[in-house]
Amino acid sequence: MSLEALGAVLVGYVEGEEATYQEGKRAVEFATKMKDPSTPKKASSRWKTVATDIYRGIKPLGLNWKQIAASEIALARAVANNYNTLKHPSKGSSEFVKVNEASVTLGG
């Protein structure tokens, strides 16, 4: 199962996820829409990200992540950055992409 499917399909809205949203041109604020499906489409220009889906997966666990991340939001963003770099290598860090490409080449 993909990380997006975890948050988008299995979990749904989690309190505090708005901190993972991105500003942009889309027309629905997902937290408001999730809480109240009758929300007008022009409510906002914020939308969820892969970090939102990951946050939805880790927040309900209630674990202490302080040894590896400053917060659950920071952890979700870090995992999302790595996930997106692997999924879309042309958009990632060039050094990370080079190492990843080399490992894929060596692996077959």
C-alpha positions as CSV (number, residue, x, y, z in Angstrom):
1,M,0.0,0.0,0.0
2,S,1.3,3.5,-0.8
3,L,1.7,6.1,1.8
4,E,-0.9,8.3,0.0
5,A,-3.4,5.5,0.2
6,L,-2.8,5.0,4.0
7,G,-3.8,8.6,4.7
8,A,-6.3,9.2,2.0
9,V,-8.3,5.9,2.2
10,L,-7.7,4.2,5.5
11,V,-7.4,7.0,8.1
12,G,-9.1,10.2,7.0
13,Y,-8.9,13.6,8.8
14,V,-6.7,13.8,11.8
15,E,-6.7,16.8,14.2
16,G,-3.7,19.1,13.5
17,E,-3.1,18.0,9.9
18,E,-3.6,21.5,8.6
19,A,0.0,22.2,9.4
20,T,1.0,19.8,6.6
21,Y,-1.2,21.6,4.0
22,Q,0.3,23.6,1.1
23,E,-0.9,26.9,-0.2
24,G,-1.8,27.0,-3.9
25,K,-4.5,27.4,-6.5
26,R,-6.8,24.6,-5.6
27,A,-10.2,25.6,-4.2
28,V,-11.0,23.4,-1.2
29,E,-9.6,23.4,2.3
30,F,-9.4,19.7,3.0
31,A,-9.8,19.9,6.8
32,T,-13.0,21.9,6.5
33,K,-14.3,19.7,3.7
34,M,-13.5,16.5,5.8
35,K,-15.2,17.9,8.8
36,D,-18.2,19.2,6.9
37,P,-18.7,17.9,3.4
38,S,-21.2,20.7,2.6
39,T,-18.4,23.3,2.7
40,P,-18.4,25.4,-0.5
41,K,-15.7,24.6,-3.0
42,K,-14.3,28.2,-2.9
43,A,-13.6,27.9,0.9
44,S,-9.9,28.2,0.6
45,S,-6.8,27.7,-1.6
46,R,-5.1,25.1,0.6
47,W,-4.7,21.4,0.0
48,K,-3.3,18.3,1.5
49,T,0.1,16.9,0.6
50,V,1.9,13.5,0.9
51,A,3.0,14.8,4.3
52,T,-0.7,15.0,5.3
53,D,-1.2,11.4,4.4
54,I,1.9,10.3,6.4
55,Y,0.8,12.5,9.3
56,R,-2.6,10.8,9.3
57,G,-0.8,7.4,9.6
58,I,1.6,8.4,12.4
59,K,-0.5,10.7,14.6
60,P,-3.0,8.1,15.8
61,L,-0.2,5.9,17.0
62,G,0.6,8.2,19.9
63,L,4.3,7.4,19.9
64,N,7.0,9.6,21.1
65,W,9.1,10.6,18.0
66,K,11.3,13.2,19.8
67,Q,14.5,11.1,19.3
68,I,14.2,11.3,15.5
69,A,12.1,14.4,14.8
70,A,11.1,17.6,16.5
71,S,7.4,16.8,16.0
72,E,5.0,14.5,14.2
73,I,4.7,17.3,11.6
74,A,8.4,17.4,11.1
75,L,8.6,13.6,10.8
76,A,5.8,13.5,8.3
77,R,7.5,16.2,6.2
78,A,10.8,14.4,6.3
79,V,9.3,11.0,5.3
80,A,7.3,12.8,2.5
81,N,10.4,14.5,1.2
82,N,12.2,11.1,1.0
83,Y,9.2,9.4,-0.5
84,N,8.7,12.0,-3.1
85,T,12.5,12.0,-4.0
86,L,12.3,8.2,-4.6
87,K,9.0,8.5,-6.5
88,H,10.0,11.5,-8.6
89,P,13.9,11.3,-8.8
90,S,14.1,14.1,-11.4
91,K,12.7,16.6,-8.8
92,G,14.9,15.4,-5.8
93,S,18.3,16.3,-4.5
94,S,20.9,15.6,-7.1
95,E,23.3,13.8,-4.7
96,F,20.5,11.6,-3.4
97,V,19.3,10.8,-6.9
98,K,22.8,9.8,-7.9
99,V,23.2,7.4,-5.0
100,N,19.7,6.0,-5.6
101,E,20.4,5.6,-9.3
102,A,23.7,3.8,-8.6
103,S,22.0,1.5,-6.1
104,V,19.3,0.6,-8.6
105,T,21.8,0.0,-11.3
106,L,23.9,-2.3,-9.0
107,G,20.8,-4.1,-7.9
108,G,19.8,-5.1,-11.4
